[in-house]
Amino acid sequence: MDIDLYIDFIYHGFYRLEDIEERFEEYHSMAVEASSELKEDEVILFAIYAFDEETQQFIYANFMLRKLKLEHYARVCQRLSKFCRLFCVWQG
């Protein structure tokens, strides 16, 4: 199965699931490393996985390192939670 890959919301083409999983580990590691600089009310959003609402098929992965206030992150989750899974790290 090929999945659309975005990095910082810029389209990079179709990739195999194995490639997406490798990219996930890479961005997770970078987010963990950067989390030492976070304030208590911040998270680093490092991945968004989108799924088709009807079939639940994996549609795309978007990788980034975005520092967000918890309040903003909560709003993003509410808006996207019906069809996306968000991944973040925080200091704690």
Backbone as numpy.savetxt, mean C-alpha at the origin, in Angstrom:
# Nx Ny Nz CAx CAy CAz Cx Cy Cz
-1.36 -15.14 -13.23 -2.20 -13.97 -13.23 -1.31 -12.73 -13.23
-1.57 -11.82 -14.14 -0.85 -10.56 -14.19 -1.64 -9.47 -13.48
-0.92 -8.61 -12.79 -1.52 -7.57 -11.96 -0.92 -6.23 -12.36
-1.76 -5.21 -12.44 -1.26 -3.86 -12.72 -0.39 -3.39 -11.55
0.76 -2.83 -11.88 1.66 -2.30 -10.86 1.76 -0.79 -11.00
1.57 -0.10 -9.89 1.77 1.34 -9.80 2.82 1.59 -8.74
3.66 2.57 -8.97 4.60 3.03 -7.96 4.38 4.53 -7.83
4.03 4.95 -6.62 3.66 6.35 -6.37 2.59 6.81 -7.35
1.60 5.95 -7.58 0.44 6.24 -8.42 0.78 6.40 -9.90
1.96 5.96 -10.31 2.37 6.00 -11.72 2.38 4.56 -12.23
1.68 4.33 -13.33 1.53 2.99 -13.90 2.86 2.47 -14.44
3.17 1.20 -14.10 4.41 0.57 -14.55 4.19 -0.69 -15.37
2.95 -1.08 -15.61 2.67 -2.25 -16.45 2.13 -3.42 -15.66
2.00 -4.55 -16.38 1.52 -5.80 -15.78 2.70 -6.58 -15.22
2.49 -7.17 -14.04 3.53 -7.97 -13.39 2.93 -9.24 -12.82
3.76 -10.27 -12.70 3.33 -11.53 -12.09 3.15 -11.33 -10.58
2.32 -12.16 -9.99 2.07 -12.09 -8.55 3.37 -12.22 -7.76
4.27 -13.08 -8.20 5.55 -13.26 -7.50 6.34 -11.96 -7.47
6.30 -11.20 -8.56 7.00 -9.91 -8.61 6.35 -8.91 -7.65
5.03 -8.94 -7.58 4.30 -8.04 -6.67 4.68 -8.38 -5.22
4.74 -9.66 -4.90 5.10 -10.08 -3.54 6.51 -9.63 -3.17
7.44 -9.73 -4.11 8.81 -9.25 -3.86 8.83 -7.75 -3.62
8.08 -7.02 -4.42 8.02 -5.56 -4.28 7.39 -5.20 -2.93
6.39 -5.98 -2.49 5.76 -5.75 -1.18 6.81 -5.85 -0.08
7.60 -6.90 -0.09 8.63 -7.09 0.93 9.64 -5.94 0.91
10.01 -5.50 -0.28 10.96 -4.40 -0.42 10.40 -3.11 0.20
9.15 -2.78 -0.13 8.56 -1.55 0.39 8.25 -1.66 1.88
7.88 -2.85 2.34 7.66 -3.04 3.77 8.95 -2.78 4.54
10.05 -3.31 4.06 11.35 -3.09 4.72 11.72 -1.62 4.74
11.51 -0.93 3.63 11.82 0.51 3.58 10.93 1.29 4.54
9.66 0.89 4.65 8.74 1.58 5.56 9.14 1.36 7.01
9.51 0.14 7.35 9.95 -0.16 8.72 11.18 0.67 9.06
12.11 0.75 8.13 13.32 1.54 8.36 12.99 3.02 8.57
12.07 3.54 7.78 11.69 4.96 7.88 10.81 5.24 9.09
10.21 4.21 9.68 9.26 4.43 10.78 9.92 4.97 12.05
11.22 4.84 12.17 11.89 5.36 13.37 11.78 6.88 13.47
11.49 7.54 12.36 11.36 8.99 12.34 9.93 9.47 12.52
8.99 8.54 12.70 7.59 8.91 12.81 7.25 9.50 14.18
6.29 10.41 14.16 5.71 10.89 15.41 4.63 9.91 15.83
4.13 10.06 17.05 3.13 9.13 17.57 1.84 9.13 16.78
1.53 10.24 16.12 0.26 10.34 15.39 0.45 10.18 13.88
1.49 9.44 13.46 1.77 9.26 12.04 1.96 7.79 11.68
1.68 7.47 10.44 1.95 6.14 9.88 2.63 6.32 8.53
3.23 5.25 8.04 3.75 5.25 6.68 2.92 4.24 5.89
2.19 4.74 4.92 1.43 3.90 4.01 2.39 3.43 2.93
2.55 2.11 2.79 3.52 1.62 1.81 2.92 0.78 0.70
1.65 0.39 0.82 1.04 -0.39 -0.26 -0.48 -0.29 -0.21
-1.07 -0.31 -1.38 -2.52 -0.41 -1.53 -2.77 -1.52 -2.54
-3.56 -2.51 -2.14 -3.98 -3.57 -3.05 -5.45 -3.36 -3.36
-5.81 -3.35 -4.64 -7.20 -3.16 -5.04 -7.77 -4.47 -5.57
-9.04 -4.69 -5.26 -9.74 -5.91 -5.66 -11.05 -5.55 -6.34
-11.45 -6.37 -7.30 -12.75 -6.21 -7.94 -13.83 -6.47 -6.90
-14.81 -5.57 -6.80 -15.83 -5.70 -5.76 -16.68 -6.96 -5.93
-16.95 -7.36 -7.16 -17.81 -8.52 -7.39 -17.05 -9.84 -7.32
-15.90 -9.92 -7.98 -15.17 -11.19 -8.06 -14.09 -11.34 -7.00
-13.73 -10.24 -6.35 -12.64 -10.20 -5.37 -11.28 -10.53 -6.00
-11.20 -10.43 -7.32 -9.93 -10.67 -8.02 -8.98 -9.51 -7.77
-7.72 -9.83 -7.56 -6.65 -8.85 -7.33 -6.46 -8.06 -8.63
-6.67 -6.74 -8.58 -6.61 -5.91 -9.79 -5.28 -5.18 -9.91
-4.90 -4.47 -8.83 -3.64 -3.73 -8.92 -2.99 -3.58 -7.56
-1.69 -3.31 -7.62 -0.90 -2.99 -6.42 -0.25 -1.64 -6.65
-0.30 -0.81 -5.64 0.31 0.51 -5.70 1.26 0.62 -4.50
2.55 0.81 -4.78 3.55 0.90 -3.72 4.05 2.33 -3.60
4.23 2.76 -2.36 4.67 4.12 -2.08 5.23 4.16 -0.67
5.82 5.26 -0.31 6.21 5.53 1.08 5.62 6.88 1.42
4.39 6.89 1.93 3.69 8.14 2.24 3.48 8.26 3.74
4.02 9.32 4.29 3.81 9.61 5.71 2.47 10.32 5.84
1.59 9.77 6.68 0.26 10.34 6.87 -0.04 10.49 8.36
-0.78 11.51 8.69 -1.31 11.62 10.05 -2.35 10.52 10.23
-2.47 9.99 11.43 -3.45 8.94 11.70 -4.85 9.34 11.28
-5.20 10.57 11.53 -6.53 11.08 11.18 -6.76 10.99 9.66
-5.77 11.40 8.89 -5.87 11.33 7.43 -5.91 9.87 6.96
-5.08 9.04 7.56 -5.06 7.61 7.22 -6.43 6.99 7.47
-7.08 7.33 8.56 -8.41 6.80 8.87 -9.42 7.19 7.80
-9.34 8.43 7.32 -10.24 8.87 6.24 -9.97 8.11 4.95
-8.71 7.90 4.63 -8.35 7.14 3.43 -8.89 5.71 3.54
-8.73 5.10 4.69 -9.24 3.74 4.90 -10.75 3.67 4.72
-11.47 4.63 5.28 -12.92 4.64 5.14 -13.33 4.74 3.68
-12.62 5.55 2.93 -12.95 5.78 1.53 -12.62 4.56 0.66
-11.54 3.87 0.96 -11.06 2.80 0.08 -11.33 1.39 0.59
-11.79 1.23 1.81 -11.87 -0.09 2.43 -12.84 -1.05 1.75
-13.77 -0.56 0.95 -14.72 -1.46 0.30 -14.05 -2.31 -0.77
-13.02 -1.77 -1.41 -12.40 -2.50 -2.51 -10.87 -2.53 -2.45
-10.30 -1.99 -1.38 -8.84 -1.96 -1.27 -8.39 -2.45 0.10
-7.17 -2.93 0.12 -6.51 -3.26 1.38 -5.29 -2.38 1.48
-5.16 -1.66 2.59 -4.06 -0.73 2.79 -3.07 -1.33 3.78
-1.78 -1.09 3.52 -0.72 -1.60 4.38 0.11 -0.44 4.89
0.34 -0.41 6.20 1.12 0.68 6.78 1.94 0.16 7.94
2.89 0.98 8.36 3.66 0.72 9.57 3.59 1.98 10.43
3.77 1.81 11.71 3.80 2.93 12.64 4.81 2.62 13.71
5.17 3.63 14.41 6.13 3.46 15.49 5.37 3.00 16.72
5.79 1.92 17.29 5.03 1.47 18.43 5.56 0.24 19.09
